[in-house]
Every structure is written in structure tokens, then in C-alpha cells.
Amino acid sequence: MSVKEVVAVPPTPAPKPIAPSAARPTGRRVRLTASRIDPWSAMKVSFLVAVGLGIATVVMITVLWMLLSGMGVFDQINSMVNKVIGDTSTKFDLMDIAGFGRVVSLSVVLGVVNVLLLTAMATLGAFLYNICASLVGGVQMTLTDD
């Protein structure tokens, strides 16, 4: 025969009603672990983000060139360089080097190269993250519902 110890547990008090003006408790918390990133999804998202950044870069460079041209910055640079050179037989013109068409086409080429590089780097980053996450378990995050 065995002897069991009986412990008396005091009754729990009834819950107090919550007043309508009282602050509600914070939302629940969930701990998640990002153990894998799909490289195909990372490539698609990074491609779209890079295309958006490329378009924004071309528009920004175009607006900046028009702003500088409208303010007369290129004419002032031309006159200053011609004064420094002092030779009247050769006239320096900055528009031969930094004309609107050349600047915009260079920014488009820069945008295309950025799209290719950012997409490749993000996809490679997803592969590397998956390898590291398989070794250490991934990144743990705590999400709250407020």
C-alpha cells in the first residue's frame, strides 16, 4: 500500500469584469523561424525591385540634368574652362561630353547593369542563406498582433 499526500488548494477568485475604458492587453506573440528562403521567389522580387530602382534612377538623372541645364551650370563650366585654357583656336564644349542623349543613354545602361547585378546578388544571397540556415537553424523572429 502506498500513501498519497493530499494538499488543499485554495479556490481561485472569480475574474473581475473588464471596464469598457480599461486598457486591453497587448496582442499575442508568436515566435517564428525563417529556416529557408525560396531562391526563385527571391529572384522575382529582387528583379521587380531592381527594375523599379532602375526606372527611378533614369528619371532622377534626367531631371537633374534638366535642372542643371536650366540653371546654366553647363554654360558657366564652359566659359570657366575656356578662360582657363585661354586658347581661342580650340573651344571647349561640355555638351560634347555630357549632352542630354549621352547622359540618359548612360543612365539606362547603368540601370540595366544594376538590374542584372541586384537580381543575381539577391538570388545568390538566398542560396547562401539557405546553406547557413541549415547549419545554424535560421533566424528567429517574434511577431506580435497589436
C-alpha positions in Angstrom: 0.0 0.0 0.0 1.2 3.5 -0.8 0.5 6.7 1.0 -0.5 9.7 -1.0 -0.2 13.2 0.2 -3.3 15.4 -0.2 -2.7 19.1 -0.5 -5.5 21.5 -0.1 -5.7 24.1 -2.9 -7.4 27.4 -2.2 -10.3 28.3 -4.5 -9.4 30.7 -7.3 -11.2 34.0 -7.2 -13.8 34.8 -9.9 -12.4 37.0 -12.7 -13.1 40.7 -12.4 -15.2 42.2 -15.1 -13.3 44.5 -17.5 -14.5 48.0 -17.6 -15.0 49.4 -21.1 -12.5 52.2 -20.5 -9.8 49.9 -19.3 -6.8 49.2 -21.5 -6.9 45.9 -23.3 -4.0 43.5 -23.0 -1.4 43.5 -25.8 -1.8 41.1 -28.6 -0.4 37.7 -28.7 3.2 36.9 -29.6 4.3 34.3 -32.0 7.9 33.1 -32.4 8.8 32.2 -36.0 11.9 30.8 -37.5 12.9 31.6 -41.1 14.7 28.4 -42.0 14.5 28.7 -45.8 14.1 31.3 -48.5 12.9 30.2 -51.9 15.6 31.4 -54.4 13.1 31.6 -57.2 10.9 34.0 -55.1 13.9 36.0 -54.1 14.9 36.4 -57.7 11.4 37.5 -58.8 11.1 40.0 -56.0 14.6 41.4 -56.4 14.1 41.7 -60.2 10.9 43.8 -59.7 12.6 46.0 -57.0 15.7 46.4 -59.2 13.6 47.4 -62.2 11.8 50.0 -60.1 15.1 51.4 -58.9 16.5 51.4 -62.4 13.5 53.4 -63.7 13.8 55.8 -60.7 17.5 56.3 -61.4 16.9 57.2 -65.1 14.1 59.6 -64.2 16.3 61.2 -61.4 19.3 61.6 -63.7 17.1 63.1 -66.4 15.5 65.6 -64.0 18.9 66.5 -62.5 20.4 67.1 -66.0 17.4 69.3 -67.0 17.7 71.2 -63.7 21.4 71.9 -64.1 20.9 72.9 -67.8 18.1 75.2 -66.9 20.2 76.9 -64.2 23.0 77.5 -66.7 25.6 75.4 -64.9 26.9 73.8 -68.1 27.4 77.2 -69.8 29.3 78.5 -66.7 31.5 75.5 -66.8 32.2 76.0 -70.5 33.1 79.7 -70.0 35.3 79.0 -67.0 37.2 76.2 -68.8 37.6 78.4 -71.9 39.1 81.2 -69.7 41.5 78.8 -68.1 42.6 77.3 -71.4 43.0 80.8 -73.0 43.5 79.3 -76.4 40.9 80.8 -78.8 41.6 78.3 -81.6 40.2 75.3 -79.6 36.9 75.9 -77.9 35.8 73.6 -75.1 32.2 72.5 -75.1 30.9 70.3 -72.2 27.9 69.3 -74.2 30.2 67.2 -76.4 30.9 65.1 -73.3 27.8 65.4 -71.2 25.0 66.0 -73.7 21.4 65.0 -72.8 21.3 62.0 -75.1 24.6 60.6 -73.9 23.8 61.1 -70.2 20.4 59.5 -70.5 21.7 56.5 -72.5 24.5 56.0 -70.0 22.0 56.1 -67.1 19.8 53.5 -69.0 22.9 51.2 -69.4 23.7 51.8 -65.7 20.1 50.8 -64.8 20.2 47.6 -66.8 23.5 46.6 -65.3 22.1 47.3 -61.8 19.0 45.2 -62.5 21.2 42.2 -63.6 23.6 42.6 -60.6 20.9 43.1 -57.9 18.9 40.2 -59.2 21.9 37.9 -59.3 23.1 39.1 -55.8 19.7 38.6 -54.2 19.4 35.1 -55.7 22.9 34.1 -54.6 22.1 35.6 -51.2 19.1 33.3 -50.9 21.2 30.3 -51.7 23.8 31.3 -49.2 21.2 32.0 -46.5 19.7 28.5 -47.0 23.1 26.9 -46.6 23.8 28.9 -43.4 20.3 28.3 -42.1 20.7 24.6 -42.5 23.8 24.8 -40.3 22.6 27.1 -37.5 18.8 26.8 -37.8 17.7 30.1 -39.3 16.7 33.5 -38.0 14.2 33.5 -35.1 11.6 36.3 -35.1 8.9 37.3 -32.6 5.8 38.7 -34.3 3.1 40.5 -32.3 -0.5 41.1 -33.0 -1.4 44.6 -31.7 
